[in-house]
Amino acid sequence: PARANGAGADPASGRLPPGMAQLLSALFYGTCSFLIVLVNKALLTTYGFPSPIVLGIGQMAATIMILYVSKLNKIIHFPDFDKKIPVKLFPLPLLYVGNHISGLSSTSKLSLPMFTVLRKFTIPLTLLLETIILGKQYPLNIIISVFAIVLGAFIAAGSDLAFNLEGYVFVLLNDIFTAANGVYTKQKMDPQELGKYGVLFYNACFMIVPTLILSVSTGDLRQATEFNQWKNVLFIIQFLLSCFLGFLLMYSTVLCSHYNSALTTAVVGAIKNVSIAYIGMLVGGDYVFSVLNFIGLNICMAGGLRYSFLTLSSQLKPKQPVDEENIPPDLKS
């Protein structure tokens, strides 16, 4: 029964071998993260959709509908609303909406390679916040990898020929919100309380109305309703795809943080950025090549991959002598 698994438990995860749930959840997050950046980039740049906040509202609405219908059909379980839930969740809803809006705003203002490089600052911020909030400690080789990522980002950003101050501010804000969101999500995801589905559902519920008010007051909603592509079937398909991917991204982020650490979630984002940055050089048309920028990008990517390798390989090692991976093959059933 659903209750036996806790508020956000996945029955299937119990049947996976050690390390497999970590690896699959990390790959799932990386794939969702990769796809949504490409779809949002097409909507906001290629089609020129003027309203990143409305896109965020669409993603929240999709999350609420999918989770509520799944709960009604007993596919998943999370607690019904009570007055303690806002206290349990704080400050996640604020971080969540800040993450959404700053992410969408920065996607529209920067070239894909520069966007992915500056997003690397999420990693050292997450490392710092995990040390402060969760009391974690990391070995020197992981800290060196983080330093390489930041160094590469500095070199690439310092020689960015398409400098956009507003875009840089938005993406660095996005890094802070993403790091804080990842760490606090890990802290709040107690299966006996809200569980991962409860965290997702109530986050979206609490923030959709304030985000809608913000959208109306800034004229963002009016710009969206007056947009001239609403009769374009391809645009509508991509808009709906972005809403669905928004839900999948939120779900996969929570899943990856649940099975791994917030830091691993940030690192998987770095692996995904390898492909996005190089694709962005070929498509999108807004990357300006320079030697320093290209060198910085590659240092960044090398640091990201090294870091990812160290983190994921350490998680796939057995943690206790009784771990299943240490049992001789002939004793396994």
Buried (B, 14 or more C-beta within 10 A) or exposed (E): EBEEBBBBBBEEBEEBEBBEBBBBBBBBBBBBBBBBBBBBBBBBBEBEBBBBBBBBBBBBBBBBEBBBEBBEEEEBBBBEEEEEBEEBBEEBBBBBBBBBBBBBBBBBBBBBBBBBBBBBBBBBBBBEBBBEBBEBEBEEEBEBBBEBBBBBBBBBBEBBEBEBEEBBBBBBBBBBBBBBBBBBBBBBBBBEBBBBBBBBBBBBBBBBEEBBEBBEEEEBBBBBEEBEBEEEEEBEEBBEBBBBBBBBBBBBBBBBBBBBBBBBBBBBBBBBBBBBBBBBBEEBEBBEEEEEBBBBBBBBBBBBBBBBEBBBEEBEEEEEEEEEEEEEEEEEE
